[in-house]
Amino acid sequence: MRLYVNIDHVATIRQARRTDEPDPVRAAVLVELAGADGITVHLREDRRHIQTRDVRLLVETCRTLVNLEVATEEEVLSLAEELQPEQVTLVPERRDEVTTEGGLNLARQEVQDRVGSAVTRLQTAGIRVSLFVDPDPEGVEASRLLGAEAVELHTGEYANARSDEERGRQLSRLAQATAAGRDAGLAVHAGHGLTYENVTPLAALEGIEEVNIGHSIMSRAILVGLERATREMREILDRAPGRVSEPGQWLPPMGY
């Protein structure tokens, strides 16, 4: 399983003072040295953390791959076409949200039209496209019809589950969506709210190729350093039990 580390919150700390440190581009170097397979950044319209300069330098200097998250807005799509990261993940975005709250609502025709146009533009520029969707077969199938190469399943409801029963239900939902994605010929990724404590059952699911994790690694890095925090997450993923198709085959209790 590939580990892509989201370094947005390195930039969040920098932007709190509008200064030049800590530098997310330098952070990306440490993350790569520690074993990450790629770097994820979300270039928001309001530039609350990652800036255009950051993306430009990351695309030029990263030794792994850059996964650029953007909304379907003209300014950021044009920049993606210009910079040509290896992958763009299209995400919903609202300026009043603290973080992305769910997947693209592909049941709405307006959203389908916007996303479909963005997929075509990005692929014409030679960029691989993933769609951030809720873990339901309908969203996965809509992604296939829109021509995306991959889906990233929103794991927020799994991460926020407060009981073993609910966590198991959300894990089953993710397993079913993963199977639907694989059947549709899509690469399946996952992300949002994943931590050192909850990632193992998700990592054990058969068919998920890549996880995107940011906040938990950055929080740990404040205490132990960025390279160690990344290595620890890499080790957890590598130690996950043999990939299973049924989540109930490996579901530890809360607080493991």
Backbone as a ProteinNet text record, in pm:
[ID]
protein_1_A
[PRIMARY]
MRLYVNIDHVATIRQARRTDEPDPVRAAVLVELAGADGITVHLREDRRHIQTRDVRLLVETCRTLVNLEVATEEEVLSLAEELQPEQVTLVPERRDEVTTEGGLNLARQEVQDRVGSAVTRLQTAGIRVSLFVDPDPEGVEASRLLGAEAVELHTGEYANARSDEERGRQLSRLAQATAAGRDAGLAVHAGHGLTYENVTPLAALEGIEEVNIGHSIMSRAILVGLERATREMREILDRAPGRVSEPGQWLPPMGY
[TERTIARY]
83.8	0	87.4	54.9	131.6	85.3	181.8	152.7	186.1	81.7	100	77.8	174.3	165.7	121.3	13.3	-39.4	34.6	101.8	184.2	117.8	-13	-84.3	-56.2	-54.4	-50.8	87.3	189.3	316.8	296.4	224.3	194.5	96.1	6.9	-86.6	-11.3	93.3	173	245.7	300.2	369	274.6	154.8	61.1	4.1	15.3	-31.4	44.7	169.8	251.6	282.6	235.1	263.5	414.9	490.2	635.2	684.2	810.9	864.2	899	858.4	885.9	769.1	751.2	823	785.5	878.4	861.4	809.5	689.8	638	722.4	796	882.1	996.6	1054.4	1156.9	1096.9	975.3	908.2	890.6	860.3	841.7	968.2	1083.9	1211.3	1225.2	1195.5	1206.7	1106.8	986.7	883	925.7	983.2	1029	1143.3	1236.4	1349.3	1302.4	1190.1	1137.7	1053.9	1035	967.1	830.8	786.1	658.5	669.1	558.7	555.8	514.5	462.8	420.1	379.8	361.2	324.3	188.5	99.8	-31.3	-41.6	-94.6	-122.3	-254.8	-327.4	-456.2	-439.6	-444.7	-436.5	-578.3	-614.4	-748.1	-757.3	-878.8	-899.9	-860.9	-886.8	-855.7	-710.6	-631.9	-489.3	-467.4	-550.1	-537.4	-410.8	-353.9	-227.5	-131	-147	-57.1	-73.6	40.2	41.9	85.8	61.3	99.7	249.1	329.2	475	509.8	438.1	466.2	444.1	332	299.7	402.2	437	533.9	666.9	717.2	844.5	833.7	721.6	703.5	705.6	634.1	631.7	771.2	849	983.8	1084.6	1064.9	1171.8	1140	1014.4	982.6	1042.8	1102.4	1159.1	1053.1	944.6	833.9	729.5	603.6	495.8	417.8	360.6	278.1	132.1	48.9	-95.7	-153.6	-203.5	-255.8	-407.6	-458.6	-603	-651.6	-754.6	-812.3	-963	-1030.8	-1172.2	-1185.5	-1307.8	-1330.9	-1350.3	-1256.1	-1262.8	-1153.5	-1182.8	-1096.5	-953.5	-935	-800.5	-710.6	-759.8	-674.6	-661.7	-764	-753	-649.6	-650	-552.2	-410.6	-394.1	-262.1	-218.4	-311.6	-278.8	-235.9	-307	-269	-128.2	-95.4	37.1	147	125.6	230.9	241.4	131.6	127.8	185.5	123.3	161.6	123.3	178.5	148	1.5	-60.7	-201.2	-273.2	-397.2	-486.3	-606.7	-640.2	-762.2	-861.5	-975.7	-1079.7	-1162.4	-1177.9	-1247.1	-1351.7	-1455.4	-1548.4	-1482.2	-1525.5	-1462.2	-1560.6	-1569.5	-1648.3	-1560	-1566	-1473.7	-1499.5	-1621.3	-1651.3	-1623.6	-1576.5	-1548.7	-1409.1	-1391.5	-1258.6	-1173.1	-1232.4	-1165.8	-1271.1	-1228.6	-1323	-1418.4	-1548.3	-1647.8	-1711.8	-1683.8	-1743.3	-1698.7	-1747.7	-1708.3	-1786.7	-1745.2	-1817.7	-1959.3	-2056.6	-2195.7	-2226	-2184.6	-2197.9	-2340	-2432.9	-2572.6	-2635	-2574	-2624.6	-2568.6	-2655.8	-2613.1	-2515.4	-2537.7	-2448.5	-2306.2	-2295.1	-2163.3	-2101	-2181.4	-2131.7	-2074.4	-2146.1	-2100.9	-1968.3	-1959.4	-1838.9	-1719.7	-1744.4	-1637	-1594.3	-1691.8	-1659.7	-1573.4	-1607.1	-1527.1	-1385.6	-1372.6	-1241	-1158.3	-1220.6	-1150.6	-1093.3	-1173.1	-1127.8	-1010.7	-1021.4	-914.2	-783	-790.1	-668.5	-605.7	-689.4	-635.2	-574.7	-632.2	-574.8	-435.2	-414.1	-282.8	-187.6	-234.1	-148.1	-145.5	-246.6	-250.8	-349.5	-307.8	-395.6	-495.2	-621.9	-726.9	-793.9	-806	-880.6	-994.5	-1107	-1221.4	-1242.4	-1260.2	-1283.1	-1433.1	-1471.1	-1613.9	-1643.1	-1769	-1812.3	-1809.4	-1791.1	-1774.6	-1905.9	-1963.1	-2088.8	-2073.5	-2134.9	-2122.3	-2166.8	-2267	-2317.7	-2210.4	-2137.5	-2031.8	-1917.3	-1887.9	-1782	-1820.4	-1944.9	-1989.6	-1993.2	-2037.4	-2037.7	-1896.1	-1799.9	-1660.4	-1611.5	-1651.9	-1614.5	-1672.9	-1799.4	-1866	-1803.8	-1750.2	-1688.2	-1545.1	-1493	-1363.1	-1243.4	-1265.2	-1151.6	-1073	-945.3	-862.5	-869.5	-907.4	-905.6	-1014	-1047.6	-1132.3	-1058.3	-1077.2	-1031.7	-1155.8	-1167.7	-1284.3	-1269.8	-1374.3	-1375.8	-1392	-1292.6	-1293.8	-1335.4	-1390	-1424.8	-1525.1	-1629.7	-1731	-1674.5	-1586.6	-1517.1	-1430.4	-1353.1	-1261.9	-1336.4	-1456.3	-1532.5	-1624.5	-1630.4	-1719.2	-1684.5	-1787.8	-1767.2	-1799.4	-1830.6	-1858.5	-1803.5	-1779.2	-1731.5	-1832.4	-1961.2	-2065.6	-2064.2	-2058.8	-2058.6	-1929.3	-1818.6	-1691.2	-1690.6	-1746.8	-1755.2	-1844.7	-1955	-2045.9	-1978.8	-1905.6	-1836	-1722.8	-1657.2	-1551.7	-1609.3	-1726.3	-1793.7	-1833.1	-1878.8	-1914.5	-1793.7	-1679	-1556.3	-1512.9	-1529.5	-1493.3	-1579.9	-1709.3	-1799.6	-1767.8	-1739.1	-1704.2	-1571.6	-1478	-1349.6	-1369.4	-1451.7	-1479.1	-1546.4	-1639.4	-1706.9	-1607.1	-1513.3	-1412.7	-1322	-1279.9	-1194.1	-1268.2	-1395.1	-1476.3	-1493.2	-1494.5	-1512.2	-1380.5	-1271.9	-1142.1	-1073.7	-1114.1	-1056	-952.6	-849.2	-760.7	-834.9	-817.4	-890.3	-793.4	-815.2	-737.6	-831.7	-777.1	-860.7	-793.6	-876.5	-819.7	-923.2	-885.2	-954.3	-974.7	-908.6	-924.8	-851.5	-766.8	-694.9	-581.3	-565.2	-467.6	-386.2	-289.2	-209.6	-297.5	-405.4	-492	-596.5	-639.8	-751.6	-715.3	-590.6	-557.3	-541.6	-505.9	-474.5	-591.6	-713.2	-823.9	-849.6	-835.7	-853.2	-743.2	-620.3	-507.5	-517.5	-591.5	-605.3	-707.2	-788.1	-889.4	-824.1	-869.4	-815.8	-858.5	-763.4	-797.2	-762.7	-740.1	-701.2	-551.3	-516.9	-378.3	-300.8	-374.3	-304.6	-386	-317.2	-383.8	-317.9	-399.9	-353.2	-374	-265	-272	-189.3	-249.1	-178.6	-180.9	-298	-307.8	-247.2	-273.9	-222.8	-70.1	-12.6	133.5	195.3	136.2	190.4	176.7	68.3	50.3	156.6	182.9	286.1	424.6	444.9	575.3	613.3	517.1	547	615.8	580.7	635	762.7	770.3	882	964.6	923.6	996.1	928.3	944	871.1	916.5	1046.8	1094	1046	1057.8	1012.2	862.3	785.9	640.3	600.8	669	639.9	679.2	796.8	840.4	745.2	695.5	603.2	474.5	423.2	302.8	333.5	448.9	490.4	498.8	552	564.2	427.9	335	200.1	134.6	146.5	87.3	153	284.1	355.7	324.2	285.1	253.8	107.3	24.5	-117.8	-135.4	-234.3	-256.4	-277.1	-263	-285.4	-415.3	-412.8	-528.2	-651.6	-763.4	-886.1	-997.2	-1088.7	-1203.1	-1320.1	-1324.6	-1430.8	-1372.7	-1418	-1356.7	-1370.4	-1473.2	-1492.2	-1383.6	-1302.3	-1194.3	-1085.5	-1079.3	-979.4	-1030.8	-1093.5	-1152.6	-1125.5	-1016.4	-984.3	-1080.9	-1090.7	-1180	-1129.2	-1217.5	-1176.9	-1065.8	-973.5	-867.2	-749.9	-740.7	-628	-499.4
-119.7	0	124.8	217.6	342.2	441.6	509	613.8	749.4	829.2	968.1	1055.7	1140.1	1224.9	1364.9	1410.1	1543.8	1643.1	1739.2	1834.4	1971.7	1978.9	2106.9	2180.2	2105.5	2172.9	2223	2184.4	2254.8	2399.4	2413.3	2547.7	2621.4	2548.7	2612.9	2687.7	2623.7	2688.3	2810.4	2795.8	2909.4	3027.2	2999.7	3106.9	3174.1	3108.6	3172.2	3300.8	3308	3428.5	3496.9	3438.6	3493.4	3512.6	3410.8	3418.3	3312.1	3273.5	3177.9	3044.4	3021.7	2893	2850.6	2720.9	2610.4	2597.6	2549.9	2541.2	2402	2390.5	2259.4	2187.1	2260.8	2196.2	2124.3	2184.5	2116	1996.7	2012.8	1902.1	1784	1811.6	1704.6	1621.6	1685.3	1612.9	1513.5	1556.6	1468.5	1353.3	1383	1280.6	1174.3	1218.6	1122.9	1037.3	1099.4	1025.2	920.8	947.5	857.3	743.9	741.5	628.3	653.8	778.4	807	781.6	739.2	711.4	832	934.9	1052.9	1163.6	1282.7	1402	1450.3	1478.6	1534.9	1676.1	1766.3	1903.5	1948	2027.5	2081.1	2230.6	2270.1	2412.5	2469.9	2527.7	2584.9	2721.7	2754.9	2884.9	2999.6	2984.5	3093.9	3092.4	2992.7	2983.2	2989.4	2917.2	2922.8	2855	2764.1	2701.6	2691.2	2593.2	2577.1	2693.7	2744.4	2855.7	2806	2888.1	2852.1	2822.4	2901.2	2880.5	2742	2694.6	2562.6	2452.8	2459.8	2356.3	2356.9	2475.8	2486.6	2420.1	2450.1	2393.4	2243.3	2199.4	2056.5	1977.2	2025	1955.2	1950.1	2056	2061.5	1975.9	1957.4	1899.1	1763.7	1725.3	1598.7	1480.1	1388.6	1267.6	1159.4	1169.5	1074.3	1136.3	1126.8	1181.6	1286	1381.2	1484.2	1460.7	1451.4	1442.1	1577.1	1651.2	1785.3	1779.8	1820.7	1826.9	1967	1973.1	2102.1	2087.3	2199.3	2204.6	2224.3	2220.1	2234.3	2380.9	2464.3	2607.5	2645.1	2744	2778.3	2808.9	2889.4	2932.2	2814.1	2723.5	2612.7	2506.2	2489.4	2394.9	2443.2	2571.7	2626.9	2609.5	2630.1	2612.2	2466	2374.2	2232.2	2196.7	2251	2226.4	2277.5	2391.9	2450.3	2368.9	2330.6	2266.4	2116.9	2054.7	1912.4	1819.7	1818	1716	1578.7	1474.9	1339.1	1305	1355.9	1323.2	1444.2	1462.2	1561	1486.7	1516.8	1464.7	1578.6	1563.2	1665.5	1647	1755.9	1750.9	1861.9	1843.3	1954.2	2054	2177.2	2278.5	2389.3	2421.2	2536.4	2622.3	2753.1	2841.1	2842.8	2811.3	2818.7	2687.7	2584.8	2458.3	2460.6	2387.4	2375.6	2281.2	2169.5	2072.2	2011.9	1939.3	1880.5	1787.3	1807.1	1740.3	1619.1	1591.1	1476.3	1469.8	1367.2	1349.7	1435.9	1434.8	1504.8	1448.8	1535.6	1492.8	1468.7	1351.8	1322.7	1283.4	1282.7	1258.8	1383	1498.7	1623.8	1642.8	1671.1	1686.8	1802	1909.5	2025.4	1987	1907.1	1863.6	1767.6	1676.4	1583.7	1659.4	1759.9	1837	1906.5	1968.3	2040.7	1946	1833.9	1737.8	1672.9	1637.5	1575.5	1665	1793.2	1889.4	1898.9	1900.5	1909	1784.2	1666.7	1541.5	1545.1	1586.3	1592.5	1688.7	1807.1	1906.7	1852.8	1793.8	1746.7	1629.8	1538.5	1424.3	1467.3	1568.4	1621.4	1677.6	1728.4	1780.9	1670	1544.9	1432.3	1401.6	1445.9	1429.2	1318.6	1229.5	1124.2	1187.9	1146.2	1210.7	1111	1152.9	1078.4	1166.3	1104.5	1178.5	1139.4	1238.2	1216.4	1196.5	1075.1	1041.1	971	975.5	898	749.7	661	518.6	447.7	481.6	421.1	379.7	268.4	221.9	325	407.6	505.5	607.8	656.5	752.6	692.4	565.6	495.4	478	436	414.8	546.3	653.5	784.2	826.4	794.1	827.1	753.1	627.9	549.8	612.7	649.9	706.4	840.1	912.3	1041.6	1026.3	903.7	877.5	889	898.6	908	778	788.4	668	608.5	691.7	646.1	716.7	656.6	722	723.1	828.9	830.3	826.1	720.8	703.5	788.4	864.5	949.3	861.8	863.4	776.8	850	969.2	1049.7	984.3	922	860.6	739.3	664.3	555.2	610.9	715.1	771.3	830.2	883.1	948.5	854	727	630.4	620.9	613.1	612.5	478.6	378.7	246.4	140.6	21.5	-88.9	-121.2	-114.9	-147.7	-51.2	77.8	177.7	171.8	149.6	140.8	21.7	-90.9	-208.2	-184.5	-110.6	-81.9	6.1	106.9	195	122.2	29.1	-48.2	-138.8	-197.3	-279.4	-194.7	-74.6	18.1	49.2	70.9	97.6	-25.1	-143.9	-266.7	-284.9	-256.6	-271.8	-170	-46.6	55.9	23.4	-31.9	-71.7	-180.1	-279.7	-387.2	-332.3	-237.7	-177.1	-101	-32.2	40.6	-51.5	-158.7	-254.6	-319.3	-355	-414.5	-317.3	-188.4	-86.3	-52.3	-114.8	-87.7	36.3	83.9	203.9	168.6	248.5	239.6	298.3	237.2	281.8	334.2	459.2	524.1	554.4	597	629.5	738.5	819.5	923.5	1008.9	1071.5	1169.3	1114	1178	1142.6	1017	961.2	838.9	872.5	785.5	809	682.5	694	577.8	472.9	514.9	423.6	354.2	416.3	357.3	307.7	324.9	296.5	147.9	65.2	-74.7	-152.4	-146.7	-219.4	-174.3	-46.2	6.3	-46.8	-47.8	-95.2	-243.2	-317.6	-461.4	-495.4	-398	-425.6	-454.1	-556.4	-593.2	-492.5	-444.1	-360.9	-214.3	-165.4	-25.3	-12.5	71.1	83.2	193.3	294.2	415.4	483.5	534.3	615.1	752.5	853.9	990.4	1029.2	1059.8	1091.2	1215.9	1311.9	1435.8	1478.1	1514.4	1577.5	1492.6	1362.8	1276.4	1269	1258.8	1253.1	1386	1497.6	1627.4	1648.9	1601.8	1614.3	1534.4	1413.2	1329.2	1391.6	1452.2	1509.5	1623.1	1695.9	1802.7	1746.3	1621.7	1559.4	1479.9	1412.2	1319.9	1350.6	1446.1	1477.7	1417.1	1483.5	1446.9	1313.4	1288.8	1162.3	1043.8	1052.7	941.6	921.6	1030.1	1018.5	949.5	982.6	919.2	772.5	741.7	601.7	516.7	573	497.1	463.2	558.3	529.2	427.3	441.1	344.6	203.8	190.7	59.9	1.2	84.1	35.9	-21.6	48.3	0	-130.2	-138	-257.8	-378.9	-354.6	-464.9	-504.8	-437.3	-469.9	-616.6	-685.2	-826.4	-844.5	-969.2	-997.8	-937.7	-877.1	-803.1	-890.8	-843.8	-922.6	-856.5	-936.8	-882.7	-855.1	-923	-900.9	-833.8	-711.3	-638.1	-707.5	-790.2	-859	-959.8	-993.5	-1087.9	-1028.9	-896.8	-836.2	-701.6	-699.2	-576.5	-567.5	-504.6	-492.6	-399	-408.5	-319	-176.6	-83.2	56.7	69.6	159.7	186.3	91.4	13.8	-77.8	-0.5
0	0	0	-89.3	-97.9	9.2	68.9	166.4	105.8	85.8	44.3	168.2	198.1	316.1	275	337.5	311.9	401.5	340.8	415.9	427.9	406.4	414.8	545.6	656.4	786.1	825.6	750.9	763.8	717.5	607.2	556.2	646.7	713.7	806.5	915.4	970	1074.5	1017.8	898.6	835.5	815.4	762.6	730.2	854.1	970.3	1093.5	1121.6	1074	1089.7	957.7	847.2	713.7	694.4	734.6	724.4	626.6	636.3	538.9	601.3	726.8	790.7	879.8	894.2	830.2	683.1	604.8	460.5	423.4	364.9	327.8	223.4	143.3	43.6	113.5	216.2	294.3	368.5	416.9	485.2	391	266.1	168.1	151.7	157.5	147.3	261.4	383.5	499.8	491.2	447.2	434	333.2	222.1	121.2	174.6	244.3	300.8	402.2	466.5	568.3	510.1	378.1	317	257.1	252.4	186.9	36.8	-22.1	-165.6	-248	-181.1	-253.7	-158.2	-214.5	-138.5	-186.9	-92.4	-124.7	-71	-153.2	-108.6	-167.1	-89.4	-133.2	-156.6	-281.4	-315.7	-313.5	-201.7	-187	-254.3	-293.2	-355.9	-263.8	-132.9	-40	7.3	-39	-5.6	146.1	219.9	365.7	416.6	335.4	376.7	257.6	173.5	57.9	-39.3	-87.3	-182.1	-320.1	-421.2	-557.1	-565.4	-498	-495	-444.5	-343.1	-286.3	-389.1	-458.2	-556.6	-669.4	-713.5	-822.7	-784.6	-666.1	-622.5	-596	-541.8	-516.2	-646	-746.6	-875.6	-935.7	-916	-973.2	-897.1	-766.4	-684.4	-622.3	-610.5	-543.6	-618.3	-543.2	-602.8	-618.9	-541.1	-554.8	-647.3	-612.2	-694.7	-616.7	-687.5	-625.7	-662.4	-559.3	-575.6	-535.7	-632.7	-608.6	-596.7	-481.3	-460.2	-495.7	-580	-618.5	-638	-631	-665.6	-816.3	-864.4	-1008.7	-1045.7	-1004.6	-1032.8	-1132.2	-1213.5	-1326.8	-1285.3	-1181.6	-1144.7	-1110.4	-1025.6	-982.4	-1091.3	-1173	-1283.9	-1385.9	-1414.4	-1508.7	-1455.5	-1325.6	-1266.2	-1273.4	-1248.9	-1259.3	-1401.4	-1500	-1639.8	-1667.1	-1609.7	-1632.6	-1564.6	-1437.8	-1359	-1384.8	-1422.6	-1458	-1350.3	-1232.3	-1133.9	-1186.8	-1126.2	-1174.6	-1157.2	-1050.6	-1025.3	-967.9	-1010.1	-950.3	-893.4	-768.8	-708.2	-696.9	-762.5	-758.2	-632.2	-556.5	-428.4	-421.9	-339.5	-315.1	-221.1	-227.2	-142.9	-110.7	19.2	63.9	153.2	133.8	205.5	355	399.6	542.2	615.5	545	611.6	671.7	782	842.5	760.5	718.9	632.8	541.3	440.6	345.7	419.3	401.2	484.2	419.4	295.3	228.7	84.3	14.8	-123.1	-219.7	-344.4	-450.2	-461.9	-473.5	-487.4	-635.1	-683.3	-825.8	-866.2	-769.2	-803.1	-866.7	-847.5	-904.7	-1044.5	-1140.2	-1278.1	-1294.3	-1220.6	-1229	-1188.4	-1081	-1034.8	-1136.3	-1189	-1290.9	-1410.3	-1455.8	-1572.7	-1543.8	-1426.4	-1388.9	-1374.5	-1305.8	-1282.9	-1414.4	-1498	-1626.1	-1712.5	-1714.1	-1791.3	-1736.3	-1603.1	-1540.7	-1567.9	-1562.6	-1591.6	-1732.9	-1828.8	-1968.1	-1983.9	-1922.1	-1931.6	-1876.4	-1759.1	-1692.8	-1767.5	-1814.1	-1887.9	-2020.7	-2083.3	-2206.6	-2181.2	-2060.2	-2022.4	-1977	-1981.4	-1944.1	-1795.9	-1722.7	-1577.5	-1540.9	-1453.3	-1400.9	-1304.9	-1311.2	-1232.8	-1138.5	-1013.6	-912.4	-862.2	-826	-771.6	-626.6	-541.3	-398.3	-376.9	-340.1	-331.3	-199.7	-159	-43.4	-78.6	20.2	-8.6	-39.8	-153.5	-198.8	-344.7	-384.7	-522.7	-625.7	-591	-686.8	-724.1	-623.4	-651.7	-729.3	-698.8	-770.9	-917.5	-942.5	-1079.9	-1157.1	-1091.5	-1157.2	-1194	-1108.7	-1137.7	-1261.2	-1273.1	-1391.8	-1517.2	-1509	-1626.3	-1666.7	-1569.8	-1599.4	-1650.2	-1650.3	-1710.5	-1619.7	-1486.5	-1394.1	-1392.2	-1362.1	-1348	-1208.2	-1108.9	-970.4	-890.3	-777	-677.4	-544.9	-468.4	-330.5	-242.3	-163.2	-77.7	48.3	78.5	196.5	320.7	409.1	526.5	653.6	639.2	755.7	848.1	792.1	878.7	951.8	886.6	954.6	1066.9	1038.3	1137.7	1256.8	1233.4	1339.7	1415.3	1377.7	1443.5	1591.6	1675.7	1819.9	1885.5	1808.1	1864.3	1770.7	1825.5	1742.6	1633.7	1668.8	1571.2	1453.6	1484.6	1377.9	1297.8	1366.8	1296.6	1201.5	1247.9	1162	1041.7	1064.5	953.6	849	894.4	800.8	729.2	797.5	734	625.6	652.7	551.1	430.3	458.4	350.1	263.3	327.1	253.2	173.2	231.6	159.8	35.4	47.4	-67.4	-176.3	-135.6	-234.1	-301.5	-225.6	-283.1	-387.7	-355.6	-451	-576.3	-557.3	-672.3	-759.4	-695.6	-771.6	-850	-787.5	-857.4	-974.1	-951.6	-1058.8	-1175.4	-1144.6	-1248.2	-1317.5	-1275.5	-1336.8	-1284.7	-1167.2	-1108.9	-1003.2	-991.2	-876.3	-757.3	-640	-521.4	-416.9	-377.5	-272.6	-155.6	-43.9	72.3	153.9	218.5	302.4	370.5	476.5	558.5	699.8	794.4	933.9	977.5	892.7	928.9	1026	1126.8	1232.5	1257.5	1345.1	1384.9	1453	1516.2	1590.6	1503.7	1395.5	1319.6	1180.4	1137.2	997.8	967.9	1068.1	1039	979.6	1036.2	973.3	829.4	805.3	669.4	577.8	628.2	548.1	516.5	599.4	577.1	469.1	427.5	325.6	191	125.3	-5.4	-111.2	-187.7	-303.2	-290.2	-167.4	-152.5	-180.1	-276.4	-320.9	-250	-200.1	-155.5	-47.4	54.8	157	161.6	187.7	205.3	350.9	420.7	562.8	589	659	685.2	830.2	881.6	1012.5	1123	1121.8	1228.6	1226.6	1107	1096.7	1140.1	1098.8	1138.6	1289.1	1348.5	1492.8	1566.7	1519.4	1579.6	1558.7	1443.4	1410.9	1505.8	1556.1	1651	1774.5	1810.7	1931	1905.3	1791.1	1769.7	1645.4	1565.6	1442.5	1320.6	1207.9	1087.8	1029.6	1027.6	970.6	1053.1	1186	1271	1257.8	1256.8	1245.6	1115.7	1006.4	877.6	879.7	934.7	940.9	1023.6	1132.1	1217.6	1142.2	1064	985.7	877	813.7	710.7	769.9	890.3	954.9	989.7	1033.8	1064.3	939.1	827.6	703	658.6	671.8	628.2	716.2	841.7	932.2	930.5	851.2	846.9	809.1	867.2	833.8	684.9	637.1	495.9	449.1	331.7	282.9	278.8	334.8	345.3	266.4	217.6	145.1	237.7	353.7	450.5	573.6	607.6	717.7	851	870.4	996.1	1027.4	927.2	950.7	1039.8	1048.2	1134	1179.2	1296.8	1346.8	1496.3	1536.7	1678.4	1748.8	1879.6	1955.4	1953.4	1990	2000.3	2102.3	2077.6	2171.1	2162.4	2050.3	2036.8	2016.8
[MASK]
++++++++++++++++++++++++++++++++++++++++++++++++++++++++++++++++++++++++++++++++++++++++++++++++++++++++++++++++++++++++++++++++++++++++++++++++++++++++++++++++++++++++++++++++++++++++++++++++++++++++++++++++++++++++++++++++++++++++++++++++++++++++++++++++

